[in-house]
Amino acid sequence: MNREAFMGRIADRAARWDLLVIGGGATGLGAAVDAASRGYRTVLVEQSDFAKGTSSRSTKLIHGGVRYLRQGNLPLVTESLRERGILLRNAPHCVHALPFVVPARSIRELAYYGIGLKMYDLLAGSLGIAPSRFLSRGETLEHAPELAARGLRGGILYHDAQFDDSRMAVTLAQTFARLGGTPLNYIRVDALLKRHGRVRGAAVTDTETNREYEVDSRAVINATGVFTDAIRRMDDGDCARMITPSQGAHIVLTRSVLPGRTAIMIPETGDGRVLFLIPWRGRVLLGTTDSPVGEAALEPRPLEAEIDYLLTEAARHLATPVKPRDILSVFAGLRPLVGAGKRTSQIPRDHVVTTSASGLVTVTGGKWTTFRRMGEDAVDRAAEVAGLETRLSLTEALPLREESSESPDVVRAVREEMARTLEDVLARRTGALFLDARASMEAAPETARTMARELGRDQRWEEQQVAAYRELARGYLWGG
Ligand SMILES: Cc1cc2nc3c(=O)[nH]c(=O)nc-3n(C[C@H](O)[C@H](O)[C@H](O)COP(=O)(O)OP(=O)(O)OC[C@H]3O[C@@H](n4cnc5c(N)ncnc54)[C@H](O)[C@@H]3O)c2cc1C
């Protein structure tokens, strides 16, 4: 992917697009891939980097959502399990099956979770990964020896899928480009353009050069996650609020906390939430929380209370409590929940597609797992609004592949994956920031040097990048 070449396409004043997608997270990229696969002339703009927002801060699960089963949201679970099956088939380089153990501390829990997970198997149907099964106490500890043995009665083994969210975003951007689409990071939408009262594109700024452009498009899809309402207000200053942002924090731990290959799912914490301990890229991911927040932010910070909660809950279930030196990184993300509720954990995770009076299509809510379906629904609607020739979605059978070359890591990220800043490489192309914030700070100067060579930048740029990166990464260190 070559940003300069893509910029040339939006600088062309005569260019008229079928679709403009705002937002380069899971939802926007999903819509862009869907539109390009149907042959619509599509451009996607992202104000920062691909997956800079919520889409790099998930629990990295492609799952039906056992929690939603408990809430009785069978349509969402069924749809998610179907999407899980499609993604395991279409993106095997990035999505793989993962075994989970659910510990049970009473016969009642064993029966309750066991029946629930059998239902999960049933809803997955032929797209199921492997049937769930009851485990004796001994078998449970064989799968997850890190669990506290005291009071353990047995467990259930079930399967879901795991992926790498930021790498999936790169895969989607590359797939979109391969299909003829134009993915652009560091392009911000400042205003929507209207003609005869209808939305017909956007005024955008290239945040690298501060140059402004007008993008003329027959339909516009707003896929901006927790920023959805800000774009909707550009269309209609009086529109009612749609999104309740809810923060979720994670802790990344050394592998010694969970050395095996099996993840642990605690279906009910002290306050009725779900807790995961998941092996992830040679580390362990512990999460997550669900706390309402007032404001949308691109760089949310975990609250001390969230980290304390995660450590306390983990300690209730592990034989050995997590030690401060086990913590390699902490991070938080904001869920774009649609609607309101007494508790954010009770707000449904279904996605919605809306169309404003002037034709702005908004797609939001949902999950990473359902991005393909969200994209399909949004493009169906946008094509209808814009009066585009009807063409069916092809993404159900579309292979999602990464472009891979022999270039070393950092060089490939710049040349083929549109990494523009040190943070893009260390946070979302390599994952170093999330895997070990301190180690990533040490790698910063050398990485910036290689990037500067590739991008033709000077030493001042290098120094600014290192300073900005270190400032950011400090927020991912726990206790300092
Ligand atoms: C803690 C947590 C754990 C989760 N775990 C899972 C999980 O395990 N599995 C799962 O399926 N789902 C999970 N989810 C849900 C999933 O991560 C989100 O549903 C999904 O990432 C939302 O993607 P999005 O594209 O809608 O939003 P985002 O990823 O936030 O993307 C929106 C983008 O719009 C851009 N934007 C905003 N304004 C503008 C503008 N003016 N111009 C240009 N661009 C703009 C932003 O910069 C941003 O990058 C989790 C969510 C959280 C918070």
The ligand as an ORCA input file, in Angstrom:
! r2SCAN-3c Opt
* xyz 0 1
  C     -12.177     -3.648     26.113
  C     -12.829     -4.164     24.867
  C     -12.727     -5.510     24.555
  C     -13.333     -5.994     23.387
  N     -13.149     -7.296     23.051
  C     -13.723     -7.786     21.941
  C     -13.479     -9.126     21.551
  O     -12.709     -9.855     22.175
  N     -14.120     -9.566     20.442
  C     -14.954     -8.787     19.724
  O     -15.525     -9.273     18.756
  N     -15.151     -7.484     20.021
  C     -14.545     -6.969     21.119
  N     -14.724     -5.663     21.440
  C     -15.535     -4.807     20.579
  C     -14.737     -4.311     19.372
  O     -13.400     -4.043     19.710
  C     -15.399     -3.049     18.830
  O     -16.770     -3.307     18.606
  C     -14.783     -2.579     17.517
  O     -13.381     -2.531     17.596
  C     -15.328     -1.207     17.158
  O     -14.766     -0.840     15.926
  P     -15.174      0.525     15.230
  O     -14.525      0.513     13.898
  O     -16.636      0.706     15.281
  O     -14.533      1.653     16.158
  P     -13.014      2.145     16.214
  O     -12.060      1.028     16.166
  O     -12.903      3.077     17.370
  O     -12.837      2.950     14.857
  C     -13.418      4.214     14.630
  C     -12.381      5.049     13.939
  O     -12.987      6.247     13.462
  C     -11.973      7.218     13.418
  N     -12.550      8.563     13.333
  C     -13.282      9.199     14.270
  N     -13.593     10.443     13.873
  C     -13.045     10.602     12.638
  C     -13.003     11.691     11.713
  N     -13.565     12.873     11.984
  N     -12.354     11.513     10.533
  C     -11.754     10.322     10.249
  N     -11.747      9.267     11.111
  C     -12.392      9.402     12.288
  C     -11.230      6.990     14.728
  O      -9.929      7.546     14.704
  C     -11.243      5.476     14.853
  O     -10.030      4.874     14.434
  C     -14.084     -5.134     22.572
  C     -14.177     -3.773     22.892
  C     -13.531     -3.293     24.016
  C     -13.579     -1.841     24.341
*
